[in-house]
């Protein structure tokens, strides 16, 4: 008989792409986890996991089972949250998806203030790239997420929290270093230190370049803004980043330049439309809207 526990363990294996790592995460022995996955495969009559020495990848059937398992886990989590609110418990938990760049910039202060104001509400934060945060909120893995706009507002409720201009960052001896304003058309021949494909800024900036007639020449991609700025300071390329990130790049070998185009970096807290939001989740949204980042 199919059990929810088996599906939860299967989700962990898929997440880590490793039975060993999933077992460590769930505080189980590897043989016990392997036995549970084999029992699930026998119940469904299909191989779900391709086992190798290094990884545990999903078969096509495994990917379908994962999709439904995540939906079921989301429904179960929503049920528990609803029951928790009905009983008026003083404690609460919020699962939040957060892109690393956003998290390091804004959230340490917000989380500290929220924790002091509501010490009995636990924030379970997972760092994913922006596109994966949106997908995980949609699938119910996270109650709340922080995303870069625009996103599909037919599927999500959106609570804007940040709006910043994008700035050009160059080495101090770069040909454009003395300029106050630069048109992105002038960057056609430049080599870029760019954002990883998993980040919303990747597609936002690609679209800007394509609109003016070229694809950016990408030398290196990263998910860490401090590494990106240090690579520019080493004269390896140029980058375009939100104002608050540029202002934190204290290296004297860097120059910050305005862009002629009005390119905005807009952040919002998002929730899945029509999904039940816990009292703790609503409290966090109200808190962050009252105290803008």
Buried (B, 14 or more C-beta within 10 A) or exposed (E): EEEEEBBBBBBBBBBBBBBBBBBBBBEBEBEEBBEBBEBBBEEBEBBBBEEEEEBBBBBEBBEBBBEEBBEBBBEBBBEEBEEBBEEEEEEBBBBBBBBBBBBBBBBEEBBEEBEEEBEEBEBEBBBBBBBBBBBBBBBBBBBBBBBBBEBEEEEBBBBEBBEBBBBBBBBEEBEBEEBEEBEBEBBEEBBBBBBBEBBBBBBBBBEBBEEEEEEBBBBBBBBEBBEBBBBBBEEBBBBBBBBBBBEEBEBEBBBEBBBEBEBEBBBBBBBBEEBBBBBBBBBBBEBBEEEEB
